[in-house]
Amino acid sequence: HNPRAMSSNKPSGKAKGKRRADVEAEPPPPAAPTDEAEELEFEDEYPDDIEEEQFLNEDGEEMGEEGDEVEPLPPGEAIGSDGVRAEVAGSLFRAGDAMGAGEKLDYDSSAYDMLHRLHVEWPSLTFAFVRDDLGEHRTKYPMTAYTVCGTQAERSSQNQLVCQKLSKLARTRHDEDSESDDDEDDEADEDPIVESQTVPHEGTVNRLRLMPQRAEICATWSDTGKVHIYNLSAPLAKLHSPGSAAARAASEESRKPLFTFSGHADEGFALDFSPAKTGLFASADCASRMHVWNPIEGGSWVVDPEPYEGHTGSIEDIAWSPVEQNVLMSCGCDSTVRVWDARRKSGSALTVDEGHGQDINVLSWNKLVNYLVVTGCDDGSFRVWDLRSFKTGEPVANFRWHRSAITSVEWSPHESSSIGVAGADNQLTLWDLALESDPEAEAAHAGRDDLQDIPPQLYFVHQGQTDIKELHWHAQMPGVMGSTAGDGFHIFKPANAGDGAAQD
């Protein structure tokens, strides 16, 4: 089973106050863009009366207004059952709760520092934020982010990799205690801009990953059963510096993948680049086969046709160790999590059977605390593992809040105890393992049965998307997140996310 295949509410959020416990917690030849413009559209939370949003085509020219209208959403206005606030008629609302007659869901803009929604022609199962040269630890508005996403088009021949520049992402929190400066207030009146460049892709993009050491190198799993590696330096250069030599270097030949591996027995979703060794890569399929790719000179790879053996069902996700270049983990439909030594193909070095008979869909390796891993399961639970005690088979934490399969998990790159979790129940939740119960909050909740079972580690719930497939934190903008779903892409920053520096 894989919950990622897309089946063919407006946003919401609810923030909880944080209470912490003391814990430790260069581009090569480019790939050219296509001539077709992706249909992209931001939904404006605070429309003005002066101008529409600007949309640029692939040549940097402004597009016409037809079809570019956005749906206005004044702050605080009730938006009906397709919008979400975390309270319904004065009680906590969880995805899946029934609504009574006369009840409606409201959007509370004060829960977000920033929230922007992007509508596209075709949905995406997967995306990545692209590391840029605009600086680290960016907190000032308006913000700029680069993304790469892969489409799930109606026809296989229509699929693309879409490189996007999202700019003028203003702070959308308009409340009296705002501390934004005058410049940010002025910028908030400007509309966000989306620019895009596209590269053809054979088949639906099941999942993509960017190389940590060279963000223009993109690996994709296609539903055709092939794994491709692309060089996206040209389309990204056109977005960042339209007149640069790299942007002009595009050719018909560069629209093709740098490398393609056709040796998998079936399609798949699992793939990852090693953070510890440039170019080292692994991919795994729904037929339980995993292959490790070794980079060679000239920008190519050697893939051993003999797969790694161990899993007895579909391998759903893999992740390389942040520090050990020969160590990687995998999880799958056989309910196991496995640690591998890439030098041995005859079996995993360590195996834990979670024992619940459920598919393990996703995993994430903590890059700040290298012995922590989180896994997400089909039963809606996610578990945190300490590799120092992995042999015991017992997780150090087990949470069950989501009411359907977990589709994405990721550790924060800035806070070693924070995790983002997305589920098929149309919720994206943020958790901080360093949080503890707050006696004052518990006293305030006295008599509220609906608030008694909220884990103290849960500090934010984002809703308003249907069929959420993947989430990611932005590595250069603390607290900023993106999520892709069947009805579009959200980029947001919770009001209680904080701007703390990375913790060791």
C-alpha positions as CSV (number, residue, x, y, z in Angstrom):
1,H,0.0,0.0,0.0
2,N,1.2,3.5,-0.7
3,P,-1.0,6.5,0.3
4,R,0.9,8.9,-1.9
5,A,-1.0,8.3,-5.2
6,M,-3.3,11.3,-5.6
7,S,-7.0,10.9,-5.8
8,S,-8.7,12.7,-8.5
9,N,-10.8,23.6,2.4
10,K,-9.2,26.6,2.8
11,P,-6.5,26.9,5.3
12,S,-6.4,27.0,8.9
13,G,-4.3,26.9,11.8
14,K,-4.3,26.6,15.5
15,A,-1.3,27.5,17.6
16,K,-0.5,26.3,21.1
17,G,1.8,28.3,23.3
18,K,5.2,26.7,23.7
19,R,6.7,25.6,27.0
20,R,10.1,24.0,26.8
21,A,11.7,21.5,29.0
22,D,15.5,21.4,29.2
23,V,16.7,18.8,26.6
24,E,19.7,18.2,24.4
25,A,18.6,17.7,22.0
26,E,29.0,25.5,-9.2
27,P,26.7,24.2,-12.0
28,P,27.5,21.9,-14.9
29,P,25.8,22.0,-18.4
30,P,22.2,23.0,-17.9
31,A,18.8,21.5,-18.6
32,A,16.6,23.7,-20.7
33,P,13.0,24.8,-19.9
34,T,10.1,24.0,-22.1
35,D,8.2,26.8,-23.8
36,E,4.9,26.0,-22.0
37,A,4.0,28.1,-19.1
38,E,2.7,26.3,-16.0
39,E,-0.6,27.7,-14.8
40,L,0.2,29.1,-11.4
41,E,-1.8,31.3,-9.2
42,F,-1.4,32.7,-5.7
43,E,-4.6,33.2,-3.6
44,D,-4.4,36.6,-2.0
45,E,-5.3,36.7,1.7
46,Y,-5.5,40.5,1.7
47,P,-6.5,41.9,-1.7
48,D,-6.1,45.5,-2.5
49,D,-8.1,47.8,-4.8
50,I,-5.2,49.0,-6.9
51,E,-3.7,46.1,-8.9
52,E,-4.0,42.4,-9.5
53,E,-1.2,40.0,-8.7
54,Q,1.7,39.9,-11.2
55,F,2.3,36.6,-13.1
56,L,5.4,36.3,-15.3
57,N,5.9,33.8,-18.1
58,E,9.1,32.0,-18.7
59,D,10.6,35.0,-20.6
60,G,9.9,37.3,-17.6
61,E,7.0,39.0,-19.3
62,E,3.8,39.8,-17.4
63,M,0.9,37.5,-18.3
64,G,-2.5,38.7,-19.0
65,E,-5.2,39.0,-16.4
66,E,-7.6,36.4,-17.8
67,G,-7.8,33.5,-15.3
68,D,-5.5,35.2,-12.9
69,E,-8.1,36.4,-10.4
70,V,-7.7,35.4,-6.8
71,E,-10.3,34.6,-4.3
72,P,-10.4,37.4,-1.7
73,L,-10.3,36.4,2.0
74,P,-10.5,39.3,4.4
75,P,-9.0,38.5,7.8
76,G,-11.4,37.2,10.3
77,E,-14.2,36.6,7.8
78,A,-16.0,33.2,8.1
79,I,-15.3,31.2,5.0
80,G,-17.7,28.3,5.3
81,S,-17.1,24.6,5.4
82,D,-14.1,24.6,3.0
83,G,-12.1,26.9,5.3
84,V,-10.8,25.8,8.6
85,R,-10.2,27.3,12.0
86,A,-9.3,25.0,14.8
87,E,-12.4,25.7,16.8
88,V,-16.0,24.9,15.9
89,A,-18.8,26.5,17.9
90,G,-16.3,27.0,20.8
91,S,-14.9,23.5,20.8
92,L,-11.7,22.0,19.4
93,F,-12.1,20.8,15.8
94,R,-10.1,17.8,14.6
95,A,-10.2,16.6,11.0
96,G,-12.9,14.0,10.8
97,D,-15.1,15.5,13.4
98,A,-18.8,15.9,12.5
99,M,-20.2,19.4,12.3
100,G,-23.6,20.2,13.6
101,A,-26.3,22.2,12.0
102,G,-25.4,25.9,11.9
103,E,-21.7,25.3,12.7
104,K,-19.1,26.6,10.3
105,L,-15.3,26.8,10.2
106,D,-13.5,30.1,10.4
107,Y,-10.0,31.1,9.3
108,D,-7.9,32.7,12.0
109,S,-5.2,34.8,10.4
110,S,-3.5,35.5,13.7
111,A,-2.3,31.8,13.9
112,Y,0.1,32.5,11.0
113,D,2.9,35.0,10.6
114,M,2.7,34.2,6.9
115,L,0.3,32.1,4.8
116,H,0.2,32.0,1.0
117,R,-1.6,29.4,-1.3
118,L,-0.5,28.5,-4.8
119,H,-2.9,26.9,-7.3
120,V,-1.4,25.0,-10.2
121,E,-2.6,23.3,-13.3
122,W,-1.6,19.8,-12.2
123,P,-1.2,18.5,-8.6
124,S,2.2,17.5,-7.3
125,L,3.0,14.4,-5.2
126,T,6.4,15.9,-4.3
127,F,8.4,19.0,-4.1
128,A,11.6,20.4,-2.6
129,F,12.9,23.8,-1.5
130,V,16.0,24.8,-3.4
131,R,18.9,26.1,-1.4
132,D,19.8,29.6,-2.8
133,D,22.4,32.3,-2.2
134,L,20.1,34.9,-0.6
135,G,21.5,34.2,2.8
136,E,21.1,32.0,5.9
137,H,18.6,32.5,8.8
138,R,16.4,34.8,6.9
139,T,13.5,36.3,8.9
140,K,12.7,39.6,7.2
141,Y,9.6,40.0,5.1
142,P,8.9,39.9,2.2
143,M,10.5,36.5,1.6
144,T,11.7,34.7,-1.5
145,A,11.8,30.9,-1.9
146,Y,12.7,28.7,-4.8
147,T,11.0,25.3,-5.3
148,V,11.1,22.3,-7.6
149,C,8.0,20.2,-7.9
150,G,6.9,17.3,-10.1
151,T,3.5,17.0,-11.7
152,Q,0.8,14.3,-11.8
153,A,-0.8,15.3,-15.1
154,E,-3.8,13.8,-16.8
155,R,-1.7,12.3,-19.6
156,S,1.8,10.9,-19.0
157,S,3.3,13.1,-21.8
158,Q,2.1,16.3,-20.1
159,N,4.2,15.8,-17.0
160,Q,7.0,18.2,-16.0
161,L,9.5,19.3,-13.4
162,V,8.4,22.8,-12.5
163,C,11.1,25.2,-11.1
164,Q,9.5,28.2,-9.3
165,K,10.5,31.4,-7.8
166,L,8.0,32.7,-5.2
167,S,8.8,36.3,-4.3
168,K,7.3,39.1,-2.3
169,L,5.9,36.7,0.2
170,A,4.7,39.2,2.7
171,R,3.8,38.8,6.3
172,T,0.1,38.1,6.4
173,R,-0.5,38.5,10.2
174,H,-2.4,41.8,10.6
175,D,-2.9,42.2,14.3
176,E,-2.4,45.0,16.8
177,D,0.6,43.4,18.5
178,S,2.5,43.1,15.3
179,E,6.2,44.1,15.6
180,S,7.0,44.4,11.9
181,D,8.8,47.5,10.9
182,D,7.6,50.2,8.5
183,D,9.4,48.7,5.5
184,E,7.6,45.4,6.1
185,D,4.3,47.1,6.5
186,D,4.8,48.8,3.1
187,E,5.9,45.5,1.5
188,A,2.8,43.8,2.9
189,D,0.7,45.8,0.5
190,E,2.4,44.3,-2.5
191,D,1.2,41.1,-4.2
192,P,3.2,38.0,-4.3
193,I,4.8,37.0,-7.6
194,V,5.3,33.5,-9.0
195,E,7.7,32.8,-11.9
196,S,8.2,29.4,-13.3
197,Q,10.4,27.3,-15.7
198,T,9.5,23.8,-16.8
199,V,11.4,20.7,-18.0
200,P,9.6,17.8,-19.6
201,H,9.4,14.6,-17.5
202,E,8.4,11.1,-18.7
203,G,5.6,10.0,-16.5
204,T,4.2,11.1,-13.2
205,V,6.8,12.3,-10.7
206,N,6.3,10.0,-7.7
207,R,9.0,11.6,-5.7
208,L,12.0,13.9,-6.1
209,R,15.0,14.8,-4.1
210,L,17.8,17.4,-4.6
211,M,21.4,16.7,-4.0
212,P,22.4,18.5,-0.7
213,Q,25.8,19.5,-2.1
214,R,24.5,20.8,-5.4
215,A,20.9,21.8,-5.3
216,E,20.5,22.0,-9.1
217,I,20.9,18.2,-9.3
218,C,17.5,16.6,-9.0
219,A,16.6,12.9,-8.8
220,T,13.1,11.7,-9.7
221,W,11.1,8.5,-9.4
222,S,8.7,8.1,-12.4
223,D,5.6,5.9,-12.4
224,T,7.1,4.4,-15.6
225,G,9.5,2.5,-13.3
226,K,12.6,4.6,-14.2
227,V,14.7,6.8,-11.9
228,H,16.1,9.9,-13.6
229,I,18.7,12.5,-12.6
230,Y,18.4,16.0,-14.0
231,N,20.6,19.1,-14.0
232,L,18.2,22.0,-13.4
233,S,20.9,24.7,-13.4
234,A,19.5,26.4,-16.5
235,P,15.9,26.9,-15.5
236,L,16.9,27.9,-12.0
237,A,19.4,30.4,-13.4
238,K,16.7,31.9,-15.6
239,L,14.6,32.5,-12.5
240,H,17.4,33.9,-10.4
241,S,19.4,35.8,-13.1
242,P,17.4,35.8,-16.4
243,G,20.2,37.4,-18.5
244,S,23.1,35.3,-17.1
245,A,25.3,33.1,-19.2
246,A,23.9,30.0,-17.4
247,A,20.4,31.1,-18.3
248,R,21.3,31.5,-22.0
249,A,23.1,28.2,-22.2
250,A,20.0,26.0,-22.5
251,S,19.9,23.6,-25.4
252,E,17.6,21.0,-26.7
253,E,19.9,18.3,-25.5
254,S,20.0,19.6,-22.0
255,R,16.3,19.0,-21.6
256,K,17.1,15.3,-21.2
257,P,18.1,13.6,-18.0
258,L,21.8,13.4,-17.1
259,F,21.3,9.8,-16.2
260,T,18.5,7.2,-16.2
261,F,18.4,3.8,-14.4
262,S,15.9,1.3,-15.8
263,G,16.9,-1.7,-13.7
264,H,14.1,-1.6,-11.1
265,A,11.5,-4.3,-11.1
266,D,8.6,-1.9,-10.5
267,E,7.9,1.7,-9.9
268,G,8.7,3.2,-6.5
269,F,8.8,6.2,-4.2
270,A,12.0,5.7,-2.1
271,L,15.1,7.7,-3.1
272,D,17.7,9.8,-1.3
273,F,21.1,11.5,-1.8
274,S,23.8,11.1,0.9
275,P,24.6,14.3,2.8
276,A,27.9,12.7,3.8
277,K,29.3,11.9,0.3
278,T,28.6,14.0,-2.8
279,G,26.7,12.1,-5.4
280,L,26.1,8.9,-3.5
281,F,22.5,7.9,-4.1
282,A,20.0,5.1,-3.4
283,S,16.6,4.2,-4.9
284,A,14.1,1.5,-3.9
285,D,11.0,0.2,-5.5
286,C,7.6,-1.4,-4.7
287,A,9.1,-4.9,-5.5
288,S,11.3,-4.7,-2.3
289,R,14.5,-4.0,-4.3
290,M,17.0,-1.3,-3.3
291,H,20.0,-0.1,-5.4
292,V,22.9,2.1,-4.4
293,W,24.4,4.4,-7.0
294,N,28.0,5.3,-6.9
295,P,29.1,8.6,-8.6
296,I,32.0,8.5,-11.1
297,E,34.0,11.2,-12.9
298,G,32.2,13.0,-15.6
299,G,28.9,13.5,-13.8
300,S,27.6,10.0,-14.1
301,W,26.8,7.0,-11.9
302,V,27.5,3.3,-11.7
303,V,24.5,1.2,-10.4
304,D,25.1,-2.4,-9.3
305,P,22.3,-4.4,-11.0
306,E,22.1,-6.7,-8.0
307,P,19.7,-5.3,-5.4
308,Y,20.0,-5.2,-1.7
309,E,18.0,-7.9,-0.1
310,G,16.0,-7.9,3.1
311,H,12.6,-6.3,2.8
312,T,9.6,-8.6,2.0
313,G,7.3,-5.9,0.7
314,S,7.4,-2.5,-1.0
315,I,10.1,-0.2,0.3
316,E,8.4,3.1,0.9
317,D,11.2,5.4,2.0
318,I,14.9,5.5,2.5
319,A,17.3,8.0,4.2
320,W,21.1,8.2,4.3
321,S,22.9,9.0,7.6
322,P,23.8,12.7,7.9
323,V,27.4,11.7,9.0
324,E,28.2,8.1,8.0
325,Q,28.6,7.7,4.2
326,N,28.0,4.0,4.2
327,V,24.9,3.9,6.5
328,L,21.3,4.3,5.3
329,M,17.9,3.3,6.6
330,S,14.7,2.0,4.9
331,C,11.1,1.3,5.8
332,G,8.3,-0.5,4.1
333,C,5.1,-2.4,3.9
334,D,6.5,-5.4,5.8
335,S,6.3,-3.2,9.0
336,T,10.1,-3.1,9.4
337,V,12.7,-0.4,9.7
338,R,16.1,-1.4,8.6
339,V,19.6,0.0,9.0
340,W,22.0,-0.9,6.2
341,D,25.7,-0.9,5.7
342,A,26.0,0.0,2.0
343,R,29.1,-2.2,1.6
344,R,26.9,-5.3,2.3
345,K,24.0,-6.3,0.1
346,S,23.2,-9.6,1.8
347,G,21.0,-8.2,4.5
348,S,20.4,-5.2,6.8
349,A,22.7,-4.7,9.7
350,L,19.8,-3.9,12.1
351,T,16.1,-4.6,11.7
352,V,13.2,-3.6,13.9
353,D,9.7,-5.0,13.2
354,E,7.2,-2.5,14.6
355,G,4.9,-5.4,15.2
356,H,1.6,-3.7,14.3
357,G,1.2,-5.1,10.9
358,Q,0.9,-1.7,9.3
359,D,2.8,-0.2,6.4
360,I,5.6,2.2,7.4
361,N,5.3,4.9,4.8
362,V,7.9,7.5,5.6
363,L,11.0,8.2,7.7
364,S,13.3,11.2,8.4
365,W,16.8,11.2,9.9
366,N,17.5,14.1,12.3
367,K,20.4,16.1,10.9
368,L,21.1,17.9,14.2
369,V,20.9,14.9,16.6
370,N,22.2,12.1,14.4
371,Y,20.9,9.3,16.5
372,L,17.2,10.2,16.2
373,V,14.9,9.0,13.5
374,V,11.2,9.4,13.0
375,T,8.9,7.0,11.1
376,G,5.3,7.5,10.0
377,C,2.8,4.6,9.7
378,D,-0.4,3.7,7.9
379,D,-2.4,3.6,11.2
380,G,-1.8,7.4,11.8
381,S,0.9,7.0,14.3
382,F,4.5,8.2,14.2
383,R,7.4,7.0,16.3
384,V,10.7,8.4,17.3
385,W,13.7,6.0,17.5
386,D,17.0,6.4,19.3
387,L,19.6,4.5,17.3
388,R,21.7,4.0,20.4
389,S,19.0,1.7,21.7
390,F,17.6,0.6,18.3
391,K,18.2,-3.1,19.0
392,T,15.6,-3.1,21.8
393,G,12.9,-2.6,19.2
394,E,11.2,0.1,21.4
395,P,10.7,3.6,20.2
396,V,11.5,6.5,22.6
397,A,8.2,8.1,21.7
398,N,5.0,7.0,20.0
399,F,2.3,9.5,19.0
400,R,-1.1,8.9,17.6
401,W,-3.0,12.0,16.7
402,H,-3.7,11.7,13.0
403,R,-6.8,9.7,12.0
404,S,-5.4,8.3,8.8
405,A,-2.1,7.3,7.2
406,I,1.0,9.4,7.8
407,T,2.2,10.6,4.4
408,S,5.2,12.8,5.3
409,V,7.5,13.4,8.2
410,E,10.5,15.7,8.6
411,W,12.8,17.0,11.4
412,S,13.3,20.7,11.6
413,P,16.7,21.9,10.3
414,H,16.7,24.6,13.0
415,E,15.3,23.0,16.1
416,S,16.6,19.6,16.9
417,S,13.4,18.5,18.8
418,S,10.8,19.7,16.3
419,I,9.0,17.5,13.7
420,G,6.6,18.2,10.9
421,V,4.0,15.4,10.2
422,A,1.4,15.3,7.4
423,G,-1.4,12.8,7.1
424,A,-4.1,11.6,4.8
425,D,-6.6,13.1,7.2
426,N,-5.8,16.5,5.7
427,Q,-3.9,17.7,8.7
428,L,-0.3,18.9,9.0
429,T,0.9,19.0,12.6
430,L,4.0,20.4,14.2
431,W,5.5,18.7,17.3
432,D,8.2,19.7,19.7
433,L,9.6,16.8,21.8
434,A,11.0,19.4,24.2
435,L,7.6,20.6,25.3
436,E,6.1,19.6,28.6
437,S,2.8,20.1,30.3
438,D,1.9,23.6,31.3
439,P,0.0,23.7,34.6
440,E,-1.5,27.2,33.8
441,A,-2.8,25.9,30.4
442,E,-4.2,22.8,32.0
443,A,-6.0,24.9,34.6
444,A,-7.4,27.1,31.8
445,H,-8.7,24.0,30.1
446,A,-10.6,22.7,33.1
447,G,-14.0,21.6,32.2
448,R,-13.1,21.3,28.5
449,D,-13.3,17.6,27.7
450,D,-12.3,18.3,24.1
451,L,-9.0,19.7,25.2
452,Q,-8.0,17.0,27.6
453,D,-6.3,14.6,25.2
454,I,-4.1,17.0,23.4
455,P,-0.4,16.0,23.7
456,P,1.7,18.8,25.2
457,Q,4.2,18.3,22.4
458,L,1.7,19.2,19.7
459,Y,2.0,23.0,19.1
460,F,0.4,23.7,15.7
461,V,-2.2,22.2,13.4
462,H,-2.4,23.4,9.8
463,Q,-5.5,22.4,7.7
464,G,-7.2,23.6,4.6
465,Q,-5.6,21.3,2.1
466,T,-7.0,18.1,0.7
467,D,-4.9,15.0,0.3
468,I,-1.6,16.3,1.7
469,K,1.3,14.4,0.2
470,E,4.5,16.0,1.4
471,L,5.9,18.7,3.7
472,H,9.3,20.3,4.0
473,W,10.9,22.9,6.2
474,H,12.9,25.7,4.5
475,A,16.5,25.3,5.5
476,Q,17.3,29.0,5.2
477,M,14.1,30.6,6.7
478,P,13.5,29.3,10.2
479,G,9.9,28.2,10.8
480,V,8.9,28.5,7.2
481,M,7.2,25.4,5.7
482,G,5.7,24.2,2.5
483,S,3.2,21.5,1.8
484,T,1.9,20.0,-1.4
485,A,-1.6,18.4,-1.8
486,G,-4.2,17.5,-4.3
487,D,-5.5,21.1,-4.4
488,G,-2.3,23.0,-4.5
489,F,0.7,24.2,-2.6
490,H,0.9,26.2,0.7
491,I,3.9,28.1,2.1
492,F,3.5,29.4,5.6
493,K,5.1,30.3,8.9
494,P,3.2,29.6,12.2
495,A,2.9,32.6,14.5
496,N,4.5,30.5,17.3
497,A,7.3,29.0,15.2
498,G,10.1,31.2,16.4
499,D,13.3,32.3,14.7
500,G,15.8,30.3,16.9
501,A,19.2,29.3,15.5
502,A,19.9,25.7,14.9
503,Q,20.7,23.6,18.0
504,D,23.5,21.1,18.2
